[in-house]
């Protein structure tokens, strides 16, 4: 298990950041509610807003398909227009089911329209019916994710990009504008599997763990550090930033436990997307962890 002594608790100058997940679905999936909640989260002091990526869910999915759910890029673009400071994150874009040349253009556009506030979270996906409906599969999702991520980075980083892969190839094409953030927006890889951890260690600026308690996070973080050692993480990449979504509500003691593990950001979500629970969560996090930013008066 990860040696906690090697991951000191955040100091006053290095505070744990808080993100919010879920503004794209349920009762937030209306123009008025989305804008109001996003502005309030920004005002209170949330560092980032994270938008998920399901395009077509099975009718019997545990995550109910009948629940309203806005499309990822559209929601991020709308959030860019109704906020001014908070970071905007794909949490996470399912790469195998999105064409990388189009996605690179969409993400660059969001980064420009938000004045450089985009965080690009990516993952391989897990819903077989959804992947199949969009031309991918469980069998090739890992290979597609690695290839598509490399293709996107080529489009953003090379003057005249060329790429030849199993699933996508291009040459003699240029995309402009490039992302505002140079050399590119931060890339965060999600997932707990060995390939996902390897992908984060080799290519990304951060890693995102979903639904992990402090005890579970400690185990996966140990595996992540081992993946960094095995792949000899390139020196040009910054130290991996760790983002976690906790499974339950958080209190000060729980936040301290994540901080002691070296977690950099907690992305909280309501237990339901119905009603006003997300409003209550925004208020709770503001009052408990961000009083200096205005949460105490909410």
Residue pairs with C-beta under 8 A, 6 or more apart in sequence:
1 218
1 219
1 222
2 218
2 219
2 221
2 222
2 225
2 261
2 262
4 218
4 260
4 261
6 262
7 260
7 261
7 262
8 260
8 262
9 256
9 259
9 260
10 16
10 259
16 255
16 258
16 259
16 263
16 264
16 265
16 266
17 47
17 48
17 264
17 265
17 266
18 45
18 46
18 47
18 265
18 266
18 267
18 268
18 285
18 289
18 290
19 46
19 47
19 48
19 49
19 50
19 87
19 89
19 91
19 243
19 265
19 266
19 267
19 268
20 41
20 46
20 48
20 49
20 50
20 267
20 268
20 269
20 278
20 281
20 282
20 285
21 50
21 51
21 52
21 91
21 245
21 267
21 268
21 269
22 28
22 52
22 269
22 270
22 273
22 278
23 34
23 37
23 38
23 41
23 49
23 51
23 75
23 79
23 278
24 34
24 51
24 52
24 69
24 70
24 72
24 75
25 52
25 67
25 68
25 69
25 70
25 273
26 67
26 68
26 272
26 273
26 274
26 278
27 33
27 273
27 274
27 275
27 276
27 278
28 34
28 37
28 273
28 278
29 68
29 69
29 70
31 78
34 70
34 75
34 78
34 79
34 82
35 78
35 82
37 278
37 279
37 282
38 49
38 79
38 82
38 83
38 86
39 82
39 83
40 279
40 282
40 298
41 49
41 86
41 282
42 49
42 83
42 84
42 85
42 86
43 293
43 294
44 282
44 283
44 285
44 286
44 290
44 293
44 294
44 295
44 298
45 286
45 290
45 292
45 293
45 294
45 295
46 86
46 282
46 285
46 290
47 86
47 87
47 265
48 86
48 87
48 88
48 89
48 119
48 265
48 267
49 79
49 83
49 86
49 87
49 88
49 89
50 89
50 90
50 91
50 121
50 267
51 70
51 72
51 75
51 76
51 79
51 88
51 89
51 90
51 91
52 69
52 72
52 91
52 92
53 72
53 90
53 91
53 92
53 93
53 94
54 63
54 69
54 94
54 127
54 130
55 71
55 94
55 97
55 130
55 133
55 134
56 65
56 129
56 130
56 133
56 134
57 63
57 64
57 65
57 69
57 127
57 129
57 130
58 65
58 127
58 129
58 130
59 65
61 127
67 273
70 78
72 90
72 93
73 103
73 106
73 107
73 110
76 88
76 90
76 110
76 114
76 118
77 109
77 110
77 113
79 88
79 114
80 88
80 110
80 113
80 114
80 117
81 113
83 114
84 115
85 117
86 117
87 117
87 118
87 119
88 110
88 114
88 117
88 118
88 119
89 118
89 119
89 120
89 121
89 188
90 107
90 118
90 119
90 120
90 121
90 122
91 121
91 190
91 208
91 267
92 121
92 122
92 123
92 188
92 189
92 190
92 208
93 103
93 120
93 121
93 122
93 123
94 122
94 123
94 124
94 125
94 130
94 131
95 103
95 122
95 123
95 124
95 125
95 144
95 145
95 148
95 149
96 124
96 125
96 131
96 134
96 136
96 140
96 141
96 144
96 145
96 148
97 125
97 130
97 131
97 134
97 135
97 136
98 134
98 148
99 168
100 147
100 148
100 149
100 151
100 152
100 155
100 168
101 151
101 155
101 168
101 170
101 173
101 175
103 148
103 152
104 151
104 152
104 155
104 156
104 175
105 175
107 118
107 120
107 152
107 179
107 185
108 156
108 175
108 177
108 178
108 179
109 177
110 118
111 117
111 118
111 179
111 180
111 181
111 185
112 177
112 179
112 180
115 180
116 179
116 180
116 181
116 185
118 179
118 181
118 185
119 185
119 186
119 188
119 206
120 184
120 185
120 186
120 187
120 188
121 187
121 188
121 189
121 190
121 208
122 145
122 149
122 187
122 188
122 189
122 190
123 145
123 189
123 190
123 191
123 196
123 208
124 141
124 142
124 144
124 145
124 191
124 195
124 196
125 131
125 136
125 141
126 138
128 137
128 138
131 137
131 138
131 141
136 144
140 167
142 195
143 166
143 167
144 167
145 199
146 199
147 165
147 166
147 167
147 168
148 167
148 168
149 187
149 199
149 203
150 163
150 165
150 203
151 163
151 165
151 168
151 170
153 184
153 187
153 203
154 161
154 162
154 163
155 161
155 163
155 175
156 175
156 178
156 179
156 183
156 184
157 183
157 184
160 172
160 174
161 170
161 171
161 173
161 174
161 175
162 170
162 171
162 172
163 169
163 170
163 171
164 171
179 185
186 205
186 206
186 241
187 203
187 204
187 205
187 206
188 200
188 204
188 205
188 206
188 207
188 208
188 241
188 243
189 196
189 199
189 200
189 203
189 204
189 206
189 207
189 208
190 196
190 207
190 208
190 209
190 210
191 197
191 199
191 208
192 209
192 210
192 212
192 220
194 223
194 227
197 207
197 220
197 223
197 224
197 227
198 227
198 230
198 231
200 206
200 207
200 224
200 227
200 240
201 224
201 227
201 228
201 230
201 231
201 233
201 240
202 231
202 233
202 234
203 237
204 237
204 240
205 237
205 238
205 240
205 241
206 240
206 241
206 242
206 243
206 264
207 224
207 240
207 241
207 242
207 243
208 243
208 244
208 245
208 267
209 217
209 220
209 221
209 242
209 243
209 244
209 245
210 245
211 245
211 246
211 247
212 220
212 244
212 245
212 246
212 247
213 246
213 247
213 248
214 254
214 257
214 258
214 261
217 244
217 258
217 261
217 263
218 261
221 242
221 261
221 262
224 240
224 242
228 240
233 240
241 264
241 265
242 261
242 262
242 263
242 264
242 265
243 263
243 264
243 265
243 266
243 267
244 258
244 263
244 265
244 266
244 267
245 266
245 267
245 268
245 269
246 254
246 258
246 266
246 268
249 271
249 284
250 266
250 268
250 285
251 288
252 288
252 289
255 266
255 289
258 266
268 281
268 285
269 281
270 277
270 278
270 280
270 281
271 277
282 298
283 295
283 298
285 295
286 293
286 294
286 295
286 296
286 298
287 295
287 296
287 298
288 295
289 295
